[in-house]
Amino acid sequence: MRVNTPKATNITLTDDILRYLGKKLEGFRRLVPSQDESVLLDVELARTTLHHRAGEIYRAELTLTMSGRQLRSEAERADIYSAIDAAKDELAENLSSSKDKKMSLLRRSGVQIKNFLKGIYELRPRRWLRMPRFPRRSSRK
């Protein structure tokens, strides 16, 4: 997995922030295939102040690009560190959810193949493949 240099908007990235970001993003290595170098993680940290009246509001955006699909998370918090944490948690949840959906689909199709090989597969059309029913003609004129 490659991590691009974080993009900073209206904020200066200190060594503490970069160290904290590196430590938090290290957890994605177990969720993503480690041999795949086409996996790319883009990070943007920003301070939005134009439409807020008080305080500094920080935003963290994480975009994970892998195998032709993109997973994205965004969080706005009062502290840059909590914004990084929230965005990381959201992206990890999205990644594990998509992984679970993929495994569920794989298991369901595997069960159908296994049942077919055992000979207990029932050949019945899917609901969306059924022909529409037309109303019966009445014999009255």
C-alpha positions in Angstrom: 0.0 0.0 0.0 1.3 3.4 -0.9 0.4 6.5 1.0 0.7 9.8 -0.8 2.1 12.8 0.9 -0.7 14.4 2.9 -2.2 17.5 1.3 -2.6 20.4 3.7 -5.1 23.3 3.2 -4.9 26.3 5.5 -2.8 24.4 7.9 0.9 23.6 8.4 1.8 20.0 9.0 4.1 19.6 11.9 6.2 16.5 12.7 3.8 15.6 15.5 0.8 15.5 13.1 2.6 13.5 10.5 3.8 11.0 13.1 0.3 10.7 14.5 -1.1 10.2 11.0 1.5 7.5 10.2 0.7 5.7 13.4 -3.0 5.7 12.8 -2.8 4.7 9.1 -0.6 1.7 10.0 -3.7 -0.3 10.9 -4.9 -0.3 7.3 -2.0 -2.7 6.3 -3.9 -5.6 7.9 -7.1 -4.8 6.0 -5.6 -4.3 2.6 -3.6 -6.9 0.6 0.0 -6.1 1.5 1.5 -7.4 -1.7 -0.6 -5.2 -3.9 1.3 -1.9 -4.7 -1.6 -0.6 -6.7 -3.5 0.3 -3.5 -3.2 4.1 -3.0 -4.2 6.1 0.0 -4.7 9.9 -0.4 -4.9 12.1 2.7 -6.1 15.7 2.9 -6.0 17.7 6.1 -7.6 21.1 6.2 -8.8 23.9 8.4 -12.2 25.3 7.4 -12.8 28.8 8.8 -14.7 30.7 6.2 -18.2 29.6 7.2 -17.8 29.1 10.9 -18.2 31.9 13.5 -16.1 30.6 16.4 -13.2 28.1 16.8 -11.1 26.3 14.3 -12.8 23.4 12.7 -10.5 20.8 11.2 -11.3 18.4 8.4 -9.6 15.1 7.5 -10.3 13.3 4.2 -9.1 9.8 3.4 -9.5 8.2 -0.1 -8.5 4.6 -0.6 -8.2 3.5 -4.3 -7.9 -0.2 -4.8 -8.7 -2.6 -7.8 -10.7 -0.1 -9.6 -12.9 1.2 -6.8 -12.7 4.0 -4.3 -13.6 4.2 -0.7 -13.8 7.6 0.8 -14.3 9.0 4.3 -14.5 12.6 5.6 -14.7 13.9 9.1 -14.9 17.4 10.6 -14.0 17.9 14.3 -12.8 20.7 16.6 -9.3 19.0 16.9 -7.1 17.8 14.0 -6.3 14.6 15.9 -9.9 13.7 16.5 -10.7 14.4 12.9 -8.0 12.0 11.8 -9.4 9.3 14.2 -13.0 9.8 13.0 -12.0 9.6 9.3 -9.8 6.5 9.9 -12.6 4.7 11.8 -15.2 5.5 9.0 -12.8 4.3 6.3 -12.0 1.1 8.2 -15.8 0.4 8.7 -16.4 1.0 5.0 -13.5 -1.3 4.0 -14.6 -4.1 6.3 -18.2 -3.8 5.2 -17.3 -4.1 1.5 -15.0 -7.0 2.4 -17.9 -8.7 4.2 -20.3 -8.2 1.3 -17.8 -9.7 -1.1 -17.3 -12.7 1.1 -21.0 -13.2 1.6 -21.6 -13.2 -2.2 -18.7 -15.6 -2.6 -20.1 -18.0 0.1 -23.7 -17.8 -1.3 -22.5 -18.7 -4.8 -20.3 -21.4 -3.4 -23.2 -23.0 -1.6 -25.2 -23.0 -4.9 -22.3 -24.7 -6.7 -21.9 -27.3 -3.9 -25.6 -28.1 -3.9 -25.6 -28.4 -7.7 -22.7 -30.9 -7.6 -24.4 -32.9 -4.9 -27.5 -33.1 -7.0 -29.9 -31.4 -4.7 -30.0 -28.2 -6.7 -33.6 -27.3 -7.7 -33.9 -25.8 -11.0 -36.3 -23.0 -10.4 -36.2 -19.6 -12.1 -35.3 -16.6 -10.1 -38.1 -14.2 -9.2 -36.9 -11.5 -11.6 -36.7 -14.0 -14.5 -40.3 -15.1 -14.3 -42.7 -14.2 -17.0 -45.3 -11.6 -16.1 -48.8 -12.8 -15.5 -51.4 -11.4 -17.8 -55.0 -11.0 -16.6 -57.3 -13.8 -17.8 -59.8 -13.0 -20.5 -63.3 -12.9 -19.4 -65.9 -14.8 -21.4 -68.4 -12.0 -21.1 -68.8 -9.5 -23.9 
